[in-house]
Amino acid sequence: MEKRDIAEIVEELESLGVKLTVTPKLDGSLRLNCWRTMSSWQHAARVKKILAEHVESSPSRAAEIAEFVSQRPITSVAAGPREPK
């Protein structure tokens, strides 16, 4: 699958309220974690369909998505901007 296609899948999931993270496993492979935010519930059917098509039914595609997500720069939502003292 092309990198552009993978990026589109990731962008669509994130626009629907799904946060994707990756956890390295001991065997060197990557585990794809799909976190559903509160806003994802209004798009639950679409999210379920995308995950079924691209992650659950195809372990190789899930591995490609995990690799793509692992190469993105890390952004921290919890840190937020700091206020001047």
C-alpha positions as CSV (number, residue, x, y, z in Angstrom):
1,M,0.0,0.0,0.0
2,E,1.3,3.5,-0.9
3,K,2.4,5.9,1.9
4,R,-0.2,8.4,0.6
5,D,-3.0,5.9,1.0
6,I,-1.9,5.0,4.5
7,A,-1.7,8.8,5.4
8,E,-5.3,9.2,4.2
9,I,-6.5,6.4,6.4
10,V,-4.7,7.8,9.4
11,E,-6.0,11.3,8.7
12,E,-9.6,10.1,8.3
13,L,-9.5,8.1,11.5
14,E,-8.0,11.0,13.4
15,S,-10.6,13.4,11.9
16,L,-13.3,11.0,13.3
17,G,-11.8,11.2,16.8
18,V,-9.5,8.2,16.9
19,K,-6.0,8.6,18.2
20,L,-3.4,6.2,16.9
21,T,-0.3,5.3,18.9
22,V,2.3,2.6,18.5
23,T,4.0,0.4,21.1
24,P,7.2,-1.5,20.3
25,K,7.0,-5.2,21.1
26,L,9.9,-7.4,22.3
27,D,10.1,-9.2,18.9
28,G,10.8,-5.9,17.2
29,S,7.3,-5.6,15.6
30,L,5.0,-2.7,16.4
31,R,1.6,-2.9,18.0
32,L,-1.0,-0.4,16.7
33,N,-3.2,1.1,19.5
34,C,-6.5,2.7,18.5
35,W,-7.8,5.1,21.2
36,R,-11.3,6.4,20.7
37,T,-12.0,9.9,22.0
38,M,-15.4,11.1,23.2
39,S,-16.0,12.7,19.8
40,S,-15.5,9.4,18.0
41,W,-18.7,8.0,19.3
42,Q,-20.8,10.1,16.9
43,H,-18.9,8.4,14.0
44,A,-18.8,4.9,15.6
45,A,-20.2,3.1,12.5
46,R,-17.6,4.8,10.1
47,V,-14.7,4.2,12.5
48,K,-15.7,0.5,13.0
49,K,-15.9,0.1,9.2
50,I,-12.5,1.6,8.6
51,L,-10.8,-0.4,11.3
52,A,-12.4,-3.6,10.1
53,E,-11.3,-3.0,6.5
54,H,-7.8,-1.7,7.1
55,V,-6.6,-3.1,10.5
56,E,-8.5,-6.1,11.7
57,S,-8.8,-7.9,8.3
58,S,-5.2,-7.3,7.2
59,P,-2.3,-7.7,9.7
60,S,0.1,-6.6,7.0
61,R,-1.8,-3.4,6.4
62,A,-2.0,-2.8,10.2
63,A,1.8,-3.2,10.3
64,E,2.2,-0.6,7.5
65,I,-0.1,1.8,9.4
66,A,1.9,1.2,12.6
67,E,5.1,1.9,10.8
68,F,3.7,5.1,9.4
69,V,2.4,6.3,12.8
70,S,5.8,5.4,14.5
71,Q,7.7,7.7,12.0
72,R,5.6,10.8,12.7
73,P,6.9,13.4,15.1
74,I,5.6,13.0,18.6
75,T,3.1,15.6,19.7
76,S,2.0,15.9,23.3
77,V,-1.6,17.0,23.9
78,A,-1.2,16.9,27.7
79,A,1.7,19.4,27.7
80,G,-0.1,22.2,26.1
81,P,1.3,25.7,25.8
82,R,3.0,27.2,28.8
83,E,1.9,30.5,30.2
84,P,4.6,33.2,30.9
85,K,5.4,33.7,34.6
